[in-house]
């Protein structure tokens, strides 16, 4: 395969299914805000520390995203917003669906489909940078790929230039909202981030520790160990402080 054909569909874009229901006013607003800026060249991509979500270790600093991955990121950010449940921050679409509708799925000559371009963007960049959190699920679905729940973090919305005030305003207008408490514990809320700026460091770190304990299973915490957990707290505290200062 020649180098110029190495990347299938070098200009991907998000094209949702025609039978999808109409999106809320907030989702339309969020997608418009994300379209107005270049999320792949955001300042946050250079100031935050990339962290291995499994070990808590700081990864080697990313250089400027190459154009192929940048194009993929622009497409998948819009797709994630489109399918986001703003109450739980859950992306209500599988990685396979995101890949298909963003033009990131590839097919071999024998007809086998691959979603590696999308899955690696999420696992190797978006999650280490703190823009999303993923959680494996045990649900059996008709798919050739492992099932994961993807959640958008407060940093994701900041990346898209969407303010906490706008999200809170939208949520305050909603009626009869059913919230999944278990999912909400996966990452710090906007109110938690705001509190960190006002609390002393010891109290703030304790709040981050509680959030991490709620996110990881007992076996995962055992593997991470005390040193790994401390490193995660250090990095989360540093990133969240930077995030608040940029508002």
C-alpha positions in Angstrom: 0.0 0.0 0.0 1.5 3.4 -1.0 2.1 6.0 1.6 -0.5 8.4 0.2 -3.2 5.8 0.6 -2.0 4.7 4.1 -4.9 6.7 5.8 -8.3 5.7 4.7 -10.6 8.8 4.4 -8.1 11.5 5.3 -10.9 14.1 5.7 -13.5 12.4 8.1 -16.6 14.3 9.2 -19.5 13.5 11.4 -22.6 12.4 9.6 -25.3 11.1 12.0 -27.9 8.5 11.0 -31.0 10.0 9.4 -33.4 8.2 11.8 -31.9 9.7 14.9 -34.3 11.8 17.1 -34.0 15.6 17.2 -31.3 16.8 19.7 -31.9 19.2 22.5 -31.3 22.9 22.3 -28.2 22.5 24.5 -26.7 19.8 22.3 -27.2 21.9 19.2 -25.6 24.9 21.1 -22.6 22.7 22.2 -22.0 21.4 18.7 -22.1 24.9 17.3 -19.5 26.0 19.9 -17.3 23.1 19.2 -17.5 23.8 15.4 -16.4 27.4 15.9 -13.0 26.5 17.3 -10.3 24.0 16.4 -10.5 21.5 19.2 -7.5 19.6 17.8 -5.3 22.7 18.3 -6.7 23.8 21.6 -4.3 25.3 24.2 -5.5 22.5 26.7 -3.8 20.0 24.4 -0.5 21.5 25.3 -0.9 22.5 28.9 -2.4 19.3 30.5 -0.4 16.3 31.5 -1.3 13.1 29.6 -1.8 10.3 32.1 -2.2 6.5 31.5 -5.7 5.9 32.8 -4.8 2.3 33.8 -1.5 3.0 35.8 -1.7 6.7 36.6 1.8 7.2 35.1 2.6 10.4 33.2 3.0 9.6 29.6 5.7 11.0 27.3 4.6 14.5 26.3 2.6 14.6 23.1 3.8 16.7 20.3 1.5 18.6 18.0 -1.2 16.2 16.7 -0.5 15.0 13.2 -3.1 16.2 10.7 -4.8 12.8 10.3 -5.5 12.4 14.0 -6.4 16.1 14.3 -9.1 15.6 11.6 -10.4 12.5 13.3 -10.6 14.4 16.6 -12.6 17.2 15.1 -15.1 14.7 13.8 -15.4 12.5 16.9 -15.8 15.4 19.3 -18.9 16.5 17.5 -20.2 12.9 17.5 -19.6 12.6 21.2 -21.5 15.8 21.9 -24.4 14.7 19.6 -24.9 11.5 21.5 -24.1 12.9 25.0 -26.7 12.6 27.8 -25.9 15.9 29.5 -27.2 14.6 32.9 -24.9 11.6 33.2 -22.3 12.9 30.6 -22.6 9.4 29.0 -22.0 9.1 25.3 -25.0 7.0 24.2 -23.2 5.5 21.3 -20.7 2.7 20.9 -17.2 3.3 19.7 -18.1 1.3 16.6 -21.1 3.6 15.9 -18.9 6.7 16.4 -16.4 5.3 14.0 -19.0 4.5 11.4 -20.7 7.9 11.5 -17.4 9.8 11.5 -16.0 7.9 8.5 -13.2 6.4 10.7 -14.1 2.7 10.1 -11.9 0.9 7.6 -12.4 -2.3 5.6 -9.9 -4.8 4.4 -10.0 -6.4 1.0 -11.8 -9.4 2.5 -14.5 -7.1 4.0 -13.4 -7.1 7.6 -14.1 -3.9 9.5 -11.7 -2.1 11.8 -12.5 0.7 14.2 -8.9 1.1 15.4 -8.6 4.7 14.2 -11.4 5.8 16.5 -10.6 3.5 19.4 -6.9 4.5 19.5 -7.9 8.2 19.4 -10.0 7.7 22.5 -7.7 5.4 24.4 -4.3 6.9 23.4 -5.2 10.6 23.4 -8.7 11.7 24.6 -8.6 9.6 27.8 -5.0 10.2 28.8 -5.5 13.9 28.3 -8.5 13.8 30.7 -11.2 14.7 28.1 -13.1 11.5 28.5 -13.4 8.5 30.9 -14.1 5.0 29.8 -15.5 2.1 31.6 -15.8 -1.5 30.4 -19.2 -3.1 30.5 -20.2 -6.7 30.8 -23.3 -6.3 28.6 -23.3 -8.8 25.7 -24.1 -7.0 22.5 -24.1 -8.1 18.9 -20.7 -6.7 18.0 -17.2 -7.9 17.2 -15.7 -5.3 19.6 -15.4 -4.9 23.4 -18.1 -2.8 24.8 -17.1 0.4 26.7 -19.0 3.3 28.2 -17.6 6.7 27.3 -18.2 9.7 29.6 -17.3 13.3 28.9 -15.4 15.1 31.6 -15.6 18.8 32.6 -12.3 19.2 30.6 -14.1 18.0 27.5 -16.6 20.9 27.7 -13.9 23.4 28.4 -12.1 22.1 25.4 -15.2 23.0 23.3 -15.4 26.4 24.9 -18.7 25.5 26.7 -19.0 27.1 30.1 -20.2 25.6 33.4 -22.8 28.4 33.6 -24.4 27.3 30.3 -24.6 23.7 31.4 -26.0 24.5 34.8 -28.6 26.8 33.2 -29.7 24.1 30.8 -29.9 21.5 33.6 -31.9 23.9 35.8 -34.5 24.2 33.1 -35.1 20.5 32.7 -38.0 18.8 34.5 -38.3 15.2 35.6 -34.7 14.5 35.1 -33.6 11.0 36.0 -30.0 10.8 36.9 -27.7 7.7 37.2 -25.8 8.4 40.5 -23.3 5.6 39.9 -22.3 7.1 36.5 -22.0 10.6 38.0 -19.4 9.4 40.5 -16.9 8.5 37.7 -15.4 11.9 37.5 -15.4 15.2 39.4 -18.4 17.5 38.7 -18.2 21.1 37.7 -19.2 22.1 41.3 -16.3 19.9 42.6 -13.9 21.8 40.4 -15.1 25.1 41.6 -14.8 24.0 45.2 -11.2 22.9 44.7 -10.2 26.5 44.0 -11.6 27.5 47.4 -10.5 24.6 49.5 -7.2 24.1 51.1 -5.0 21.6 49.3 -5.4 18.8 51.8 -9.3 18.9 51.6 -9.2 19.2 47.8 -6.9 16.1 47.5 -9.3 14.2 49.7 -12.2 15.0 47.4 -10.2 13.8 44.4 -9.3 10.6 46.3 -13.0 9.9 46.9 -13.8 10.4 43.2 -11.0 8.0 42.2 -12.2 5.4 44.7 -15.7 5.7 43.3 -14.4 5.2 39.7 -12.0 2.2 40.1 -13.0 -1.2 41.3 -11.3 -2.8 44.3 -9.1 -5.0 42.2 -8.1 -2.0 40.0 -7.2 0.0 43.1 -5.1 -2.9 44.4 -3.1 -3.0 41.1 -2.6 0.8 41.2 -1.3 0.7 44.7 -0.8 3.6 47.2 2.0 5.2 45.2 0.1 5.0 41.9 -3.0 6.4 43.6 -1.0 9.3 45.0 0.4 10.1 41.6 -3.1 10.1 40.1 -4.2 12.5 42.8 -1.2 14.8 42.2 -1.9 15.0 38.5 -5.7 15.4 38.8 -5.2 18.2 41.3 -2.6 19.9 39.0 -4.8 19.6 35.9 -8.0 20.8 37.6 -6.2 23.8 39.1 -4.9 24.7 35.6 -8.4 24.2 34.2 -10.0 26.5 36.7 -7.4 29.2 36.2 -8.1 29.3 32.4 -11.8 30.0 32.9 
